[in-house]
Amino acid sequence: MTQEILVLGGGATGLEVAGELAADGQSVALVDEAATVERARKTGVVAHESALDTSKLAVEQTAATVVVATPSDARNLLLGATAPHAFGADRVVALVNDPDRREAFEDAGIETVCVSAAVARATTETVAVETSTPPTRPEQTPPNQLNPTPPNRAAGTDERVRLRG
């Protein structure tokens, strides 16, 4: 069977990747352990059970792109390096948990997505720090600001954290 994209492992992360790709209309399949495969199938994602051991990949599958998403950088590197041969993949993208290991993947010809950098970016996009000067007199307070946040005296400025939802 041929899929355009094959996602190897990752538990909840791999399932999210596969689900988003499928929602975008991509032809995608997930390969992981039984619990994740069961969850994937309940959401309508094509899924195959495998231990994700390169010597025992029990999946008769080819794919143009393979995404390797296990929680182990060592396993991701090994699976990523074998994906072109095992699945006929032209493109391999692997999650890298430790940014210091990124170079090893790139040396092996594997595209990377650094998990810690992606989480940091998403978090900083969600949490914004605003700096402003508080009004000096109550009559200068704009009408839409009924309860202004008091200044942060330790920092010497009025810093407020706003969470975007």
Summary of the structure (lengths in Angstrom):
residues: 165
radius of gyration: 22.8
end to end distance: 40.5
largest distance: 73.9
contacts: 456
relative contact order: 0.12
helix: 36%
strand: 28%
